[in-house]
């Protein structure tokens, strides 16, 4: 639990933590930070030290309030008009049954949406927006954001159903009492041209004094917290 407690403290301070899913899944490590605290400096670090796709993982309750669809559902609902989409269904993902991708967004105050300042604005404002969704959340969402954009949204299916970085990061933020919207980015290796190995990710964490978590660390802590809440 010490690692979990340290991770929670760091997330509350707006700092990065690292989460590795598992050797039998993607076998990747993501940089993770609470969306509501993201600055251009966070984006620059993800870009340079992560190198993967910078996305936002969001809790499923938030996605349901906003009516956010999975991208695959959009494809399936429009494949009569655009037959090509029928052939692009992601039904052969080697590490999972379903993609967590939803739509991509930019905040309406951004210019192109891609510079560090723009992506930080989109992510931070979305995190702040989700902290307390208004009654007219869908209308207000449309007032503040546009799609397509440069930050993809990933919808959590719940850590009890799926153990991807989307679920792990949002579960950890809930344990921290923060808005369950995380900015995440895969860590890549420019020498091997593959995902950064677990060992190298651990070395990076030690060098930069960051907390490194495994999927089981998060899942066990989350389950223990919920069991303690359910006890009379």
DRENPA-3360 file (N, C-alpha, C; in nm, 2 decimals, always signed):
BEGIN
1 = XXXXXXXX = +0.08/-0.12/+0.00/+0.00/+0.00/+0.00/+0.08/+0.13/+0.00 ~ +0.21/+0.11/+0.04/+0.30/+0.23/+0.04/+0.31/+0.29/-0.10 ~ +0.33/+0.21/-0.20/+0.34/+0.26/-0.33/+0.21/+0.33/-0.38 ~ +0.10/+0.27/-0.34/-0.03/+0.33/-0.38/-0.05/+0.47/-0.31 ~ -0.01/+0.47/-0.18/-0.02/+0.60/-0.10/+0.07/+0.70/-0.16 ~ +0.19/+0.66/-0.20/+0.28/+0.76/-0.26/+0.23/+0.81/-0.40 ~ +0.17/+0.72/-0.48/+0.11/+0.75/-0.60/+0.00/+0.85/-0.59 ~ -0.09/+0.83/-0.49/-0.20/+0.92/-0.46/-0.15/+1.06/-0.42;
9 = XXXXXXXX = -0.05/+1.06/-0.34/+0.01/+1.19/-0.29/+0.06/+1.27/-0.41 ~ +0.13/+1.19/-0.50/+0.19/+1.26/-0.62/+0.08/+1.31/-0.72 ~ -0.02/+1.23/-0.74/-0.13/+1.27/-0.82/-0.20/+1.40/-0.77 ~ -0.22/+1.40/-0.64/-0.28/+1.52/-0.58/-0.20/+1.64/-0.59 ~ -0.07/+1.63/-0.61/+0.02/+1.74/-0.63/+0.04/+1.78/-0.77 ~ -0.03/+1.70/-0.86/-0.02/+1.73/-1.00/+0.11/+1.67/-1.07 ~ +0.16/+1.57/-1.01/+0.29/+1.51/-1.06/+0.25/+1.38/-1.13 ~ +0.35/+1.34/-1.21/+0.34/+1.21/-1.29/+0.36/+1.09/-1.20;
17 = XXXXXXXX = +0.29/+0.98/-1.24/+0.33/+0.85/-1.19/+0.34/+0.76/-1.31 ~ +0.39/+0.64/-1.30/+0.40/+0.55/-1.41/+0.32/+0.42/-1.38 ~ +0.24/+0.38/-1.47/+0.16/+0.25/-1.46/+0.20/+0.16/-1.57 ~ +0.24/+0.03/-1.53/+0.26/-0.08/-1.62/+0.14/-0.17/-1.62 ~ +0.09/-0.21/-1.73/-0.04/-0.29/-1.73/+0.00/-0.43/-1.69 ~ +0.06/-0.51/-1.78/+0.10/-0.65/-1.74/+0.18/-0.70/-1.86 ~ +0.26/-0.80/-1.83/+0.34/-0.87/-1.94/+0.25/-0.94/-2.04 ~ +0.13/-0.99/-1.99/+0.04/-1.06/-2.07/-0.06/-0.98/-2.15;
25 = XXXXXXXX = -0.05/-0.84/-2.13/-0.15/-0.76/-2.20/-0.07/-0.67/-2.30 ~ -0.07/-0.54/-2.29/+0.01/-0.46/-2.38/+0.15/-0.46/-2.35 ~ +0.18/-0.49/-2.22/+0.32/-0.48/-2.17/+0.38/-0.35/-2.19 ~ +0.30/-0.24/-2.16/+0.35/-0.11/-2.18/+0.33/-0.03/-2.05 ~ +0.42/+0.08/-2.04/+0.41/+0.17/-1.93/+0.37/+0.30/-1.97 ~ +0.27/+0.36/-1.90/+0.22/+0.49/-1.94/+0.26/+0.60/-1.83 ~ +0.29/+0.72/-1.88/+0.30/+0.83/-1.79/+0.16/+0.88/-1.76 ~ +0.12/+0.90/-1.64/-0.01/+0.93/-1.60/-0.01/+1.06/-1.51;
33 = XXXXXXXX = -0.10/+1.15/-1.53/-0.12/+1.27/-1.45/-0.27/+1.31/-1.45 ~ -0.31/+1.37/-1.34/-0.45/+1.41/-1.33/-0.48/+1.52/-1.43 ~ -0.58/+1.51/-1.51/-0.61/+1.61/-1.62/-0.62/+1.75/-1.57 ~ -0.69/+1.76/-1.45/-0.72/+1.89/-1.40/-0.60/+1.98/-1.37 ~ -0.48/+1.91/-1.36/-0.36/+1.98/-1.32/-0.26/+2.00/-1.44 ~ -0.30/+1.96/-1.56/-0.20/+1.95/-1.67/-0.16/+2.09/-1.72 ~ -0.03/+2.11/-1.74/+0.03/+2.23/-1.79/+0.10/+2.20/-1.92 ~ +0.14/+2.31/-2.00/+0.22/+2.28/-2.12/+0.35/+2.20/-2.08;
41 = XXXXXXXX = +0.40/+2.22/-1.96/+0.52/+2.14/-1.93/+0.49/+1.99/-1.92 ~ +0.38/+1.95/-1.87/+0.34/+1.81/-1.87/+0.33/+1.76/-2.01 ~ +0.27/+1.83/-2.10/+0.26/+1.78/-2.24/+0.40/+1.77/-2.30 ~ +0.49/+1.86/-2.28/+0.62/+1.86/-2.34/+0.69/+1.73/-2.28 ~ +0.68/+1.70/-2.16/+0.74/+1.58/-2.10/+0.68/+1.46/-2.16 ~ +0.55/+1.45/-2.17/+0.49/+1.33/-2.24/+0.54/+1.31/-2.38 ~ +0.55/+1.42/-2.45/+0.60/+1.42/-2.59/+0.74/+1.37/-2.60 ~ +0.83/+1.43/-2.51/+0.97/+1.40/-2.52/+1.01/+1.27/-2.45;
49 = XXXXXXXX = +0.95/+1.24/-2.33/+0.99/+1.13/-2.25/+0.90/+1.01/-2.26 ~ +0.78/+1.04/-2.32/+0.68/+0.93/-2.34/+0.69/+0.89/-2.49 ~ +0.64/+0.98/-2.57/+0.65/+0.96/-2.72/+0.53/+0.89/-2.78 ~ +0.44/+0.84/-2.70/+0.32/+0.78/-2.75/+0.21/+0.88/-2.77 ~ +0.09/+0.83/-2.79/-0.03/+0.91/-2.81/-0.07/+0.97/-2.68 ~ -0.09/+1.10/-2.67/-0.14/+1.17/-2.55/-0.29/+1.17/-2.56 ~ -0.35/+1.10/-2.46/-0.50/+1.08/-2.46/-0.55/+1.12/-2.32 ~ -0.68/+1.13/-2.31/-0.75/+1.14/-2.18/-0.83/+1.02/-2.15;
57 = XXXXXXXX = -0.80/+0.95/-2.04/-0.88/+0.84/-1.99/-0.99/+0.90/-1.90 ~ -1.12/+0.86/-1.93/-1.23/+0.91/-1.85/-1.31/+0.80/-1.79 ~ -1.36/+0.83/-1.67/-1.45/+0.73/-1.60/-1.58/+0.71/-1.68 ~ -1.63/+0.59/-1.67/-1.75/+0.56/-1.75/-1.88/+0.64/-1.71 ~ -1.88/+0.68/-1.58/-2.00/+0.76/-1.54/-2.00/+0.90/-1.61 ~ -1.88/+0.95/-1.62/-1.87/+1.08/-1.69/-1.91/+1.06/-1.84 ~ -1.86/+0.96/-1.90/-1.89/+0.93/-2.04/-2.04/+0.92/-2.06 ~ -2.11/+0.85/-1.97/-2.25/+0.83/-1.98/-2.33/+0.96/-1.96;
65 = XXXXXXXX = -2.28/+1.05/-1.87/-2.35/+1.18/-1.85/-2.34/+1.26/-1.97 ~ -2.22/+1.25/-2.04/-2.20/+1.33/-2.16/-2.25/+1.26/-2.29 ~ -2.29/+1.14/-2.28/-2.34/+1.06/-2.39/-2.23/+1.04/-2.49 ~ -2.10/+1.02/-2.44/-1.99/+0.99/-2.53/-2.00/+0.85/-2.59 ~ -1.98/+0.83/-2.72/-1.99/+0.70/-2.78/-1.85/+0.64/-2.79 ~ -1.84/+0.51/-2.80/-1.72/+0.44/-2.84/-1.70/+0.47/-2.99 ~ -1.58/+0.48/-3.04/-1.56/+0.51/-3.18/-1.61/+0.39/-3.27 ~ -1.60/+0.27/-3.22/-1.64/+0.15/-3.29/-1.80/+0.16/-3.31;
73 = XXXXXXXX = -1.87/+0.21/-3.21/-2.01/+0.22/-3.22/-2.05/+0.33/-3.33 ~ -1.97/+0.43/-3.34/-2.00/+0.53/-3.45/-1.98/+0.47/-3.58 ~ -1.87/+0.39/-3.59/-1.85/+0.32/-3.72/-1.97/+0.23/-3.76 ~ -2.01/+0.15/-3.66/-2.12/+0.05/-3.69/-2.25/+0.12/-3.72 ~ -2.27/+0.24/-3.66/-2.40/+0.31/-3.69/-2.40/+0.38/-3.82 ~ -2.29/+0.40/-3.88/-2.28/+0.48/-4.01/-2.23/+0.39/-4.12 ~ -2.21/+0.26/-4.10/-2.15/+0.19/-4.21/-2.24/+0.16/-4.33 ~ -2.37/+0.19/-4.31/-2.46/+0.18/-4.43/-2.43/+0.30/-4.53;
81 = XXXXXXXX = -2.40/+0.42/-4.47/-2.37/+0.53/-4.55/-2.22/+0.53/-4.60 ~ -2.13/+0.48/-4.51/-1.99/+0.47/-4.54/-1.95/+0.33/-4.53 ~ -1.97/+0.25/-4.64/-1.94/+0.10/-4.63/-1.80/+0.07/-4.59 ~ -1.70/+0.15/-4.62/-1.56/+0.12/-4.58/-1.55/+0.10/-4.44 ~ -1.63/+0.17/-4.35/-1.61/+0.15/-4.21/-1.64/+0.01/-4.16 ~ -1.73/-0.06/-4.24/-1.77/-0.19/-4.20/-1.64/-0.29/-4.20 ~ -1.55/-0.26/-4.29/-1.43/-0.34/-4.30/-1.32/-0.30/-4.21 ~ -1.34/-0.19/-4.14/-1.23/-0.14/-4.05/-1.26/-0.17/-3.90;
89 = XXXXXXXX = -1.36/-0.25/-3.87/-1.40/-0.29/-3.74/-1.28/-0.35/-3.66 ~ -1.24/-0.29/-3.55/-1.12/-0.35/-3.47/-1.16/-0.47/-3.40 ~ -1.18/-0.58/-3.47/-1.22/-0.71/-3.41/-1.11/-0.81/-3.39 ~ -0.98/-0.76/-3.41/-0.87/-0.85/-3.41/-0.76/-0.79/-3.32 ~ -0.80/-0.71/-3.22/-0.70/-0.65/-3.13/-0.63/-0.76/-3.05 ~ -0.50/-0.78/-3.06/-0.43/-0.90/-3.00/-0.43/-0.90/-2.85 ~ -0.46/-0.79/-2.78/-0.45/-0.78/-2.64/-0.58/-0.75/-2.57 ~ -0.69/-0.74/-2.65/-0.82/-0.70/-2.59/-0.93/-0.74/-2.68;
97 = XXXXXXXX = -1.05/-0.73/-2.62/-1.18/-0.76/-2.70/-1.24/-0.63/-2.76 ~ -1.21/-0.52/-2.70/-1.27/-0.40/-2.75/-1.18/-0.27/-2.73 ~ -1.19/-0.18/-2.83/-1.11/-0.06/-2.81/-1.18/+0.04/-2.72 ~ -1.11/+0.11/-2.64/-1.17/+0.21/-2.55/-1.18/+0.35/-2.61 ~ -1.14/+0.36/-2.74/-1.14/+0.49/-2.81/-1.28/+0.55/-2.83 ~ -1.29/+0.68/-2.79/-1.41/+0.75/-2.82/-1.37/+0.86/-2.92 ~ -1.43/+0.98/-2.91/-1.40/+1.09/-3.01/-1.27/+1.16/-2.96 ~ -1.23/+1.25/-3.05/-1.11/+1.34/-3.02/-1.17/+1.48/-3.01;
105 = XXXXXXXX = -1.10/+1.56/-2.93/-1.16/+1.70/-2.90/-1.04/+1.80/-2.90 ~ -1.08/+1.93/-2.92/-1.00/+2.05/-2.89/-1.09/+2.14/-2.81 ~ -1.03/+2.22/-2.72/-1.10/+2.32/-2.66/-1.12/+2.43/-2.76 ~ -1.24/+2.50/-2.76/-1.27/+2.60/-2.86/-1.18/+2.73/-2.85 ~ -1.10/+2.74/-2.74/-1.01/+2.85/-2.73/-0.87/+2.82/-2.79 ~ -0.85/+2.70/-2.84/-0.72/+2.66/-2.90/-0.72/+2.71/-3.04 ~ -0.60/+2.71/-3.10/-0.58/+2.75/-3.24/-0.58/+2.63/-3.33 ~ -0.46/+2.57/-3.35/-0.46/+2.44/-3.42/-0.50/+2.32/-3.33;
113 = XXXXXXXX = -0.47/+2.34/-3.20/-0.50/+2.23/-3.11/-0.38/+2.14/-3.07 ~ -0.27/+2.15/-3.15/-0.16/+2.05/-3.13/-0.05/+2.10/-3.05 ~ -0.01/+2.23/-3.04/+0.10/+2.27/-2.96/+0.08/+2.23/-2.81 ~ +0.19/+2.23/-2.74/+0.18/+2.20/-2.59/+0.08/+2.28/-2.52 ~ +0.08/+2.41/-2.55/-0.02/+2.50/-2.48/-0.16/+2.47/-2.52 ~ -0.18/+2.43/-2.64/-0.32/+2.40/-2.69/-0.37/+2.27/-2.62 ~ -0.28/+2.17/-2.63/-0.33/+2.04/-2.57/-0.34/+2.05/-2.42 ~ -0.25/+2.12/-2.36/-0.27/+2.14/-2.21/-0.40/+2.21/-2.18;
121 = XXXXXXXX = -0.43/+2.31/-2.26/-0.56/+2.38/-2.23/-0.68/+2.29/-2.25 ~ -0.68/+2.21/-2.36/-0.79/+2.12/-2.38/-0.80/+2.02/-2.27 ~ -0.69/+1.96/-2.23/-0.70/+1.86/-2.12/-0.73/+1.92/-1.99 ~ -0.67/+2.03/-1.95/-0.70/+2.09/-1.82/-0.85/+2.13/-1.81 ~ -0.89/+2.20/-1.92/-1.03/+2.25/-1.91/-1.13/+2.13/-1.91 ~ -1.10/+2.03/-1.98/-1.19/+1.91/-1.98/-1.19/+1.85/-1.84 ~ -1.08/+1.84/-1.78/-1.07/+1.79/-1.64/-1.15/+1.87/-1.54 ~ -1.13/+2.01/-1.56/-1.21/+2.10/-1.47/-1.36/+2.09/-1.50;
129 = XXXXXXXX = -1.40/+2.08/-1.63/-1.54/+2.07/-1.66/-1.60/+1.94/-1.60 ~ -1.53/+1.83/-1.60/-1.58/+1.71/-1.55/-1.58/+1.70/-1.40 ~ -1.52/+1.80/-1.33/-1.52/+1.80/-1.18/-1.66/+1.81/-1.13 ~ -1.74/+1.90/-1.19/-1.88/+1.91/-1.15/-1.96/+1.94/-1.28 ~ -2.01/+1.83/-1.34/-2.08/+1.85/-1.46/-2.22/+1.92/-1.44 ~ -2.25/+2.02/-1.52/-2.37/+2.09/-1.51/-2.49/+2.01/-1.55 ~ -2.61/+2.05/-1.52/-2.73/+1.98/-1.56/-2.74/+1.97/-1.71 ~ -2.70/+2.07/-1.78/-2.70/+2.07/-1.93/-2.56/+2.04/-1.98;
137 = XXXXXXXX = -2.50/+1.93/-1.93/-2.37/+1.89/-1.95/-2.33/+1.88/-2.10 ~ -2.42/+1.82/-2.18/-2.40/+1.79/-2.32/-2.39/+1.92/-2.40 ~ -2.49/+2.01/-2.37/-2.49/+2.14/-2.44/-2.36/+2.22/-2.40 ~ -2.33/+2.22/-2.27/-2.22/+2.30/-2.23/-2.09/+2.24/-2.28 ~ -2.08/+2.11/-2.29/-1.96/+2.04/-2.35/-1.94/+2.09/-2.49 ~ -2.05/+2.10/-2.57/-2.04/+2.15/-2.70/-2.01/+2.30/-2.71 ~ -2.04/+2.37/-2.61/-2.00/+2.51/-2.61/-1.85/+2.53/-2.59 ~ -1.80/+2.44/-2.51/-1.66/+2.45/-2.47/-1.56/+2.38/-2.56;
145 = XXXXXXXX = -1.60/+2.27/-2.63/-1.51/+2.19/-2.70/-1.57/+2.16/-2.84 ~ -1.48/+2.13/-2.93/-1.52/+2.09/-3.07/-1.45/+1.95/-3.10 ~ -1.51/+1.89/-3.20/-1.46/+1.76/-3.25/-1.47/+1.75/-3.40 ~ -1.37/+1.69/-3.47/-1.25/+1.63/-3.42/-1.15/+1.72/-3.36 ~ -1.05/+1.67/-3.29/-0.95/+1.75/-3.23/-0.82/+1.67/-3.22 ~ -0.73/+1.72/-3.13/-0.60/+1.66/-3.12/-0.58/+1.58/-2.99 ~ -0.69/+1.56/-2.91/-0.68/+1.48/-2.78/-0.79/+1.38/-2.79 ~ -0.75/+1.25/-2.79/-0.85/+1.14/-2.79/-0.90/+1.11/-2.65;
153 = XXXXXXXX = -1.03/+1.08/-2.65/-1.09/+1.04/-2.52/-1.10/+0.89/-2.52 ~ -1.06/+0.83/-2.41/-1.07/+0.69/-2.39/-1.17/+0.66/-2.27 ~ -1.27/+0.57/-2.30/-1.37/+0.55/-2.20/-1.34/+0.42/-2.12 ~ -1.34/+0.44/-1.99/-1.31/+0.33/-1.90/-1.43/+0.23/-1.90 ~ -1.40/+0.10/-1.90/-1.51/+0.00/-1.88/-1.52/-0.05/-1.74 ~ -1.44/+0.01/-1.65/-1.44/-0.03/-1.51/-1.33/-0.13/-1.49 ~ -1.26/-0.11/-1.38/-1.14/-0.20/-1.35/-1.18/-0.34/-1.33 ~ -1.31/-0.36/-1.29/-1.36/-0.50/-1.27/-1.38/-0.57/-1.40;
161 = XXXXXXXX = -1.39/-0.50/-1.51/-1.41/-0.56/-1.64/-1.29/-0.56/-1.74 ~ -1.20/-0.47/-1.71/-1.09/-0.45/-1.81/-0.97/-0.39/-1.73 ~ -0.85/-0.43/-1.76/-0.73/-0.39/-1.69/-0.64/-0.31/-1.78 ~ -0.69/-0.22/-1.86/-0.61/-0.13/-1.94/-0.56/-0.01/-1.86 ~ -0.48/+0.07/-1.92/-0.43/+0.19/-1.86/-0.55/+0.29/-1.84 ~ -0.65/+0.28/-1.92/-0.77/+0.37/-1.91/-0.84/+0.34/-1.77 ~ -0.86/+0.21/-1.75/-0.93/+0.17/-1.62/-0.84/+0.19/-1.50 ~ -0.71/+0.16/-1.51/-0.62/+0.17/-1.40/-0.60/+0.31/-1.36;
169 = XXXXXXXX = -0.58/+0.40/-1.45/-0.56/+0.54/-1.42/-0.68/+0.61/-1.36 ~ -0.80/+0.58/-1.41/-0.92/+0.64/-1.36/-0.95/+0.59/-1.22 ~ -0.93/+0.46/-1.20/-0.95/+0.40/-1.07/-0.86/+0.46/-0.96 ~ -0.74/+0.48/-1.00/-0.64/+0.54/-0.91/-0.68/+0.69/-0.87 ~ -0.73/+0.76/-0.97/-0.77/+0.90/-0.94/-0.90/+0.90/-0.85 ~ -0.98/+0.80/-0.87/-1.10/+0.79/-0.78/-1.05/+0.76/-0.64 ~ -0.95/+0.68/-0.62/-0.90/+0.65/-0.49/-0.84/+0.77/-0.43 ~ -0.78/+0.86/-0.51/-0.72/+0.98/-0.47/-0.82/+1.09/-0.44;
177 = XXXXXXXX = -0.95/+1.07/-0.47/-1.05/+1.17/-0.45/-1.04/+1.28/-0.55 ~ -0.98/+1.25/-0.67/-0.97/+1.35/-0.77/-1.07/+1.32/-0.88 ~ -1.09/+1.42/-0.97/-1.18/+1.40/-1.09/-1.12/+1.28/-1.17 ~ -1.20/+1.18/-1.20/-1.14/+1.06/-1.27/-1.12/+1.08/-1.42 ~ -1.04/+1.18/-1.45/-1.00/+1.21/-1.59/-0.85/+1.22/-1.58 ~ -0.78/+1.13/-1.66/-0.63/+1.13/-1.66/-0.58/+1.16/-1.79 ~ -0.47/+1.23/-1.80/-0.39/+1.24/-1.92/-0.29/+1.13/-1.92 ~ -0.28/+1.05/-2.02/-0.19/+0.94/-2.02/-0.11/+0.93/-2.16;
185 = XXXXXXXX = +0.00/+0.87/-2.15/+0.09/+0.86/-2.27/+0.18/+0.74/-2.26 ~ +0.18/+0.66/-2.36/+0.27/+0.54/-2.36/+0.42/+0.58/-2.37 ~ +0.50/+0.51/-2.30/+0.64/+0.53/-2.31/+0.71/+0.44/-2.41 ~ +0.78/+0.51/-2.51/+0.84/+0.43/-2.62/+0.99/+0.44/-2.61 ~ +1.05/+0.35/-2.69/+1.20/+0.34/-2.69/+1.25/+0.37/-2.83 ~ +1.33/+0.48/-2.84/+1.37/+0.53/-2.97/+1.49/+0.44/-3.02 ~ +1.55/+0.36/-2.93/+1.65/+0.27/-2.98/+1.60/+0.14/-3.03 ~ +1.51/+0.08/-2.96/+1.45/-0.05/-3.01/+1.33/-0.03/-3.10;
193 = XXXXXXXX = +1.28/+0.09/-3.10/+1.16/+0.13/-3.18/+1.04/+0.04/-3.14 ~ +1.03/+0.01/-3.01/+0.92/-0.06/-2.95/+0.88/+0.01/-2.83 ~ +0.78/-0.05/-2.76/+0.74/+0.01/-2.63/+0.86/+0.00/-2.53 ~ +0.88/+0.10/-2.45/+0.98/+0.10/-2.35/+0.97/-0.02/-2.26 ~ +1.07/-0.10/-2.24/+1.06/-0.22/-2.15/+1.03/-0.18/-2.01 ~ +0.97/-0.28/-1.94/+0.94/-0.26/-1.80/+1.06/-0.22/-1.72 ~ +1.17/-0.29/-1.75/+1.29/-0.26/-1.67/+1.34/-0.12/-1.69 ~ +1.34/-0.07/-1.82/+1.38/+0.07/-1.85/+1.28/+0.17/-1.79;
201 = XXXXXXXX = +1.16/+0.13/-1.79/+1.06/+0.22/-1.73/+1.08/+0.24/-1.58 ~ +1.12/+0.13/-1.51/+1.15/+0.13/-1.37/+1.27/+0.22/-1.35 ~ +1.37/+0.20/-1.43/+1.50/+0.28/-1.42/+1.46/+0.43/-1.44 ~ +1.37/+0.46/-1.53/+1.33/+0.60/-1.56/+1.26/+0.66/-1.43 ~ +1.18/+0.57/-1.37/+1.10/+0.62/-1.25/+1.20/+0.65/-1.14 ~ +1.30/+0.56/-1.12/+1.40/+0.58/-1.01/+1.48/+0.71/-1.04 ~ +1.52/+0.73/-1.16/+1.60/+0.84/-1.20/+1.53/+0.97/-1.17 ~ +1.40/+0.97/-1.20/+1.32/+1.10/-1.19/+1.24/+1.10/-1.06;
209 = XXXXXXXX = +1.26/+1.00/-0.97/+1.19/+1.00/-0.84/+1.04/+0.99/-0.86 ~ +0.99/+0.90/-0.95/+0.85/+0.89/-0.98/+0.80/+0.75/-0.92 ~ +0.68/+0.74/-0.89/+0.62/+0.62/-0.84/+0.59/+0.53/-0.96 ~ +0.63/+0.40/-0.95/+0.60/+0.30/-1.06/+0.50/+0.20/-1.00 ~ +0.39/+0.18/-1.07/+0.29/+0.09/-1.02/+0.26/-0.02/-1.13 ~ +0.23/-0.14/-1.08/+0.18/-0.25/-1.17/+0.03/-0.25/-1.16 ~ -0.03/-0.31/-1.26/-0.17/-0.32/-1.27/-0.23/-0.39/-1.14 ~ -0.16/-0.49/-1.09/-0.21/-0.56/-0.97/-0.21/-0.47/-0.85;
217 = XXXXXXXX = -0.11/-0.38/-0.84/-0.11/-0.29/-0.73/-0.24/-0.20/-0.72 ~ -0.27/-0.15/-0.84/-0.39/-0.07/-0.85/-0.52/-0.15/-0.82 ~ -0.53/-0.26/-0.89/-0.65/-0.34/-0.88/-0.68/-0.39/-0.73 ~ -0.57/-0.44/-0.67/-0.59/-0.48/-0.53/-0.62/-0.37/-0.43 ~ -0.56/-0.26/-0.45/-0.59/-0.14/-0.36/-0.73/-0.09/-0.39 ~ -0.78/-0.09/-0.51/-0.91/-0.05/-0.55/-1.02/-0.14/-0.49 ~ -0.99/-0.27/-0.50/-1.08/-0.37/-0.45/-1.09/-0.36/-0.30 ~ -0.97/-0.35/-0.23/-0.97/-0.34/-0.09/-1.05/-0.21/-0.04;
225 = XXXXXXXX = -1.03/-0.10/-0.11/-1.10/+0.02/-0.07/-1.25/+0.00/-0.08 ~ -1.29/-0.06/-0.18/-1.44/-0.08/-0.20/-1.50/-0.18/-0.10 ~ -1.42/-0.28/-0.07/-1.46/-0.38/+0.03/-1.48/-0.31/+0.17 ~ -1.38/-0.22/+0.20/-1.39/-0.16/+0.33/-1.51/-0.06/+0.34 ~ -1.55/+0.00/+0.22/-1.66/+0.09/+0.22/-1.79/+0.01/+0.24 ~ -1.79/-0.11/+0.18/-1.92/-0.19/+0.19/-1.94/-0.25/+0.33 ~ -1.84/-0.26/+0.41/-1.85/-0.32/+0.54/-1.94/-0.23/+0.63 ~ -2.03/-0.29/+0.71/-2.12/-0.21/+0.79/-2.04/-0.15/+0.91;
% end
